[in-house]
Amino acid sequence: MNSSKTIDLGFATFIIHEFYTVSTIAEGVTIDAQKLEQIFELFTQYYKDKPFVSIANRVHDYTLDPNLLSQEKHPSIVALAVVCENEATKGIAAFEKQFYHGTYVIFDSLDEAKEWAVTHLEQYLKNAGL
């Protein structure tokens, strides 16, 4: 998968890249277990068992049940990157980070998150002997 593919689920848009996906959740959406299941189905469709990084581009206000972060995790996600444009969203992301059992990094820009995602995944694959 050398090029990107854009998928619109109605409540969120995903740009699928080879090593990472960038999600933009729509304004006012609540991410619940049902929506998370739809997202995971998308990940399985495009990545199958291939490891990848999920980048959340938080440009809109939305709600995520933080308990989902501790209870549910797609098996192919090796890390989460969250891009926050302001201090309020950084605070929300820092709160959510407490619930996630895995690598969760907050960034100021999408470009930074993308660069980190590729480097992090390369290191993960090297360490895993893949």
N, C-alpha and C positions, 0 to 999 in steps of 0.2 A: 504494500500500500504506500506508494510514493507521493500521491497527491492527496488532497483533503476532500472530504465529502461532508456536506452540510445536511443535517437531519433536523426537521422541526416536529416536535412532539405536541405542539400546541401550547403547552405550559412552559416549554424550554426549547432552546436551540442548541444543538451539539455540532461542533466541527470536529470530525474524526480525522486524526493524523496517524501516521505510522506508530509513533511512540507515545502519543498523548491525545487526549480529547479535551476540548475547551467547551464548557457549558455556560450558557447564559440563561438564567431562569427569568421568566417574565415577572413584571411588577405585580406585587400583591399575591403571588402564588403561595400556597402552603404545600410543602413537600411532605407527604405522608407516606405510609407503607405502600399504598397502591401506586403512587407515582414513582416511588423508588424502585418498585418491581418493574415498571415500564422502562426505567433508565437501565436497570441491570439487564433486561432482555436486549436492549440496544447494544450494551457493552458486549454481551455474549455473542450477538450476531456478528459484530465487527471484529472483535478481538479473540473470541473463542477462549483458548487457554493461554494466549500470548500476554505476557506482562505489559502493563502500560501505566501511565500517570494520568490522574484525573485533575484537570485544572478548572476551578470554579471562577468564572469572571463575574464578580458581584457588582454589576453596574446598576441593578435594580434592587429595591427592597422586597424581600420575600422571607418566608418563615420556613425553617427546617426544624423538625422535632429533634432536639439533640440526642434523645434516647436512641434514635435510629442510627446515629453515628457509633454508638457502642454496641448495638445489637446486630446491625446488618453491615456486611462488607462484601463487595464483589471479589471473588477469589483471584482475579487477575490484576486488581489494582495494587500497585506497590507503594503508592504515595498519593497524597492529596496536596494540591497547591491551591491557595485561595488568593485571588487578586482583589484588593480593596482600594477603592479610590479615595476614601476619607477615614477619619478617625473613628466615626460611629460604626462603620462596617468592620473596621479592624477590631474594635471592641467585641462585636458580635462573633467574629471569626475566632478571636482568642478564647471566648467563652465556649464555643463549639469544640475547639481543639481539645479541651479538657475531657471530652467524651469519646474522642477517637483513639483507638488502640492501634497506632501505627504512625508512620511519618506524615506530618501535617505541617506545611510551611506557608506562612503568609507573605505575600509580595505586594509591592507598590505598583508594579506594571506587568502587563501581560507578556511583554517581551522578556522580562526577567524570569517570569514563571516558565515560559517555554524553554529558555536556555537551560534553566535548572532542571526541568523535566527530562530533557534529553541526556544531560550529564548524569543525573541521578539514575536514570534507567540503565544507561551504559554501565555504570558502576555496579548496580544491582545484578545485571546479567553476568558481568565479569566475576563478581563474588559468588554467584550461583553456579558458575562454570558453564553458562549457556552461551 
